[in-house]
Amino acid sequence: MPNIILLGPPGAGKGTQAKRLVDERQMVQLSTGDMLREAKTSGSEMGRKVAAVMERGELVTDEIVIGLIREKLGGAAGGGFIFDGFPRTLAQADALGQLMSETGQTLNAVIEMRVDDAALVSRITGRFTCGDCGAVYHDQTKPTAVAGVCDSCGSDKMVRRADDNEEALRTRLMEYYKKTSPLIGYYYAKGALSSVDGLAEMDAVAGSIATVLNSGD
């Protein structure tokens, strides 16, 4: 059962590929955002800590996130764990490594989804979704058959994320490169890093990730 980290800037497709791994390999996705939302409403001691921090408008500490991950690692592993959105910093990577060691787990692969910034900006700024069924479209690569009407459910409620604009995306990219890109060198030095082309077709990316995972079987 492989445990993996998916690395890549915003919009690289980490969430899409993680969902495929969940569906196809029964892996368990550990998304920081999902874990925090779940904890906030759980009523557990950790959940009350999370709720209090978020209600004050403060950032959740690494200690709390590691605590949430520890709880998840103690549950059903399915086909292994996917770390999505964590670690983001070298300190978090060290803390995760220590946690994995303490719980008898192994980190089998760190997969970097490489992208070209200009192509990524084009991909993200053209993206929109159906507000009713969630189908995803793109101005250039996957427009709706009828302008403004969802191919899947016929809804005319098309939605664009407020931060899916070039200025906001470049700010998010800069934040990623400042904080998270050092992880690429960190895991390369540990011999755990593999890279795939994050801008390839979704099936091709999934195939590249499968190759990495199968090589460790």
Disulfide bonds with the S-S distance in Angstrom:
none
